[in-house]
């Protein structure tokens, strides 16, 4: 009964480094999405996917890449980390975009 | 994406009190969702609303989809210590429902002993 699993839970990067945040869901949901949460800002949509092979940009996509090769996985890539990307990142999945989304426990990323 | 205004930003209440918070949108929504987030955790869905005027309860929580379709309300009756957390309203990012969600900035609920 895993639901949405995110790894790692914590990460510290140096400016300019790259990394991939992993997200996997076992509910066979077509829709997956990534959000970032900053103090006082709520959650903001980065990228989303309506199914394998299909992705699109959300509100704050710059500096992030995504791909969706399988229904289960939706990784988020930071190609060249910047201090402005210090945040808590949440992955979510749902059976439709505006339906009840299930969230992972988050990845706390610090870029120094 | 849509703009959601959530109020109040924070609430300091006594255990046992009732709580009311609301959320307004700059445009019409066809879905309203209410989430709660505990420290260090992801948001958890409390109530989903799909129809204007709809009133839905989940235990001590009651939420309403405003008839204008631009607002929603969440009430918590007889608050208890585990109600502490951040409450978010959310709706479709672009209104069409085919993508992700847009969130309000949250209401921090703090219960004083």
Interface residues (C-beta under 8 A of the other chain):
Chain A: X4 X31 X33 X35 X40 X41 X42 X43 X44 X45 X48 X50 X56 X58 X59 X90 X92 X96 X97 X98 X99 X100 X101 X102 X103 X104 X105 X106
Chain B: X1 X4 X6 X30 X31 X33 X40 X41 X42 X43 X44 X45 X48 X88 X90 X91 X92 X93 X97 X98 X99 X100 X101 X102 X103 X104 X105 X106
